[in-house]
Amino acid sequence: MKKQVLTLIASGIVLFANAQVKQGTPVALPIKAHKVMPAIKPSDNQAPYQSQNPNTINVPKGGGYAPGVFAVTEAIAGNTDYDLQTNATSYPRIMKHSDGTMNVTWTIIPDGGASAQRGTGYNYWDGSAWGAAPTARIEPASRTGFVNLYTTSTGMEGSMAHSSTTTSVLNCSRPTKGSGTWAEIDNTGGPNSDTWARVAVGGTDGKTIHFIVNKNDVANVGGGIVYSRSTDEGATWGVLRTQIPGLDDASYPALFGGDNYYIAASGTTVAVVVGDPNTDIVLFKSTDNGDTWVKTILTSNFGTQGYFNPDGGISDTNGDGVADTVLSTGGDVHCVIDGSGMVHVAWGLMRILDDDPTPGNTSFNVFLSTNGINYWKEGMSAPVLAAQSDDWNGNGFIDAATELDASCDANDLNWGRYGNMGLACIPTLAVSGSNVFLGYQAINELADTTLYKKSHYQTFISSSSDGGMTWGIGYNVMTNSGFVDSSLSEGAFPSLSTMVDANVYMVYQRDYAPGHSLAAGACDIANNDPSANLNDIVVASIPVSDLVGINEIKSQTRFSVSQNMPNPFSGVSTFTLSTKTTGDVTVEITNMLGSVVSTKTYERMNAGNHTLTLDATNLLAGVYYYVVKMGDGQVTNKMIVK
């Protein structure tokens, strides 16, 4: 793998401005140019843009750089010269199976290869080892892009992606996962302009393939999303390129952008969620395998019609004739169905403004410093803010590097651009019982910016152990991996396996350069030159025990507690208390029933880092918790005595 020589150059720091960026017509993707607009009025600079998440437990867990504190296992499944895995919404690109195997896909251009060789990169974990990193796409003949992984109950596996060769959605599959010859099946309705498909497998027998796609039909300007279904593993399509009622051209006369939708399936339950910067978030749910659908509008940003048409319209949400700044979405939406058939939805937040009523002008402004990811599930009256780019240094802002590179555009961002998405974006969900896991990418203000003078996105997982009502702070997957260069790395395009066992599984793309080469700005393009910097496709396995049930805090205090080391242990173990204030500290050890078995108090502990001891000499083997209390806050971590 090629890496650039790391020439470290000192860089300054600047606070994120509320930059707004001009968006072109949604079908003109990827966006090649943008304009930084003046900051909006201070009254619009309110939660959740810079303030801490009121639903988040505010203790850094895995934040900053502490390699080895948590048990992350990583493997490089492959790499690619093509560093764009989605325009917005995550693709299903990783599946862990009950037999211990796992398969992953991504959009690949082989090292040094031409764009004509773009297609599906694939690798397989047979339960003990990964296969060799691929050197070519799986498609025998056709160029494809933006790939979806699927596996049926019989073990058939495949990738569905749009193809410029066949001018349709191309299904490339084989009968047995992990082995055999791939075959291209072009029976999904082509030739047409279908692009950016999303695929899910369900049915009572696990053989039904559902997919939605953007018909991208500029001549027939409309909702753009069509639905197809095969009940025989893709051999035939009983439902082909139909519009879901309420998701038709009459309901949405303006096209959806690329990748601004997702589909999930479990048994006979199917869920489709859509959301564009100029539309509300809407869920379409079927409980009869896609025959009939119920529409639920999750946000009410754009009144009863659920959208505004930027062609001759303005973002006026209160009817006073004045354009409003609206908290919408960057188009990065996701959904998953739990074991009870309930749908969970997440979407990245984005503020938009359209104050130009000129007919024929379909552009509007997006504020790329918007910071937050919303979460909702059936039964909730309103969404909650589940994740943000966090203020790790506690100064009340998200800090960004100062751009010092004269070769970059004058209006270039201080962080890499990913479509029309904000400082926390591309959510991906998994559910296991009452535990909900949210993968995403976010700006890490502590990352090393000296190489590219831009702030890094990195991959995180937040978790909720109460069914999504409250959320832990982001667990930084990359900084706990043990890679010595993780502070210099960009992590993007996360995708979670919907199957969770003792671990949560994520695939993401890693390289050094912020942003991607198809993003706006000459600096992004130059920094992501594939001849200088190949992109790794990384599979990470994170123990569920590291993500839930620990580091819970009951107030917004400014102290943090590390995991004890060693753990498990016998005798004594230590942990680090980091505090910005002076005060008394109490450490309690409790058993699984919540009974206190040991208490120790430290009086007038000064601000700073302190190493404290846990004494298990008199404890029986088993699981315990150590509860650290300071002021009106407390942190609970799990420890194991052997």
PyMOL commands that set and color helices and strands:
alter all, ss='L'
color gray80, all
select helices_A, chain A and resi 42-44+115-117+218-220+303-305+486-488+522-527+544-547
alter helices_A, ss='H'
color red, helices_A
select strands_A, chain A and resi 13-15+20-23+36-37+56-57+73-80+94-96+102-108+119-125+144-151+157-163+168-174+183-185+195-202+208-214+225-230+239-242+261-266+269-274+282-286+294-297+326-337+343-353+364-367+373-377+384-387+399-401+424-432+435-444+456-464+471-472+475-476+490-496+503-511+535-543+552-553+559-561+572-579+583-590+596-605+608-615+622-630+633-641
alter strands_A, ss='S'
color yellow, strands_A
deselect
rebuild
show_as cartoon
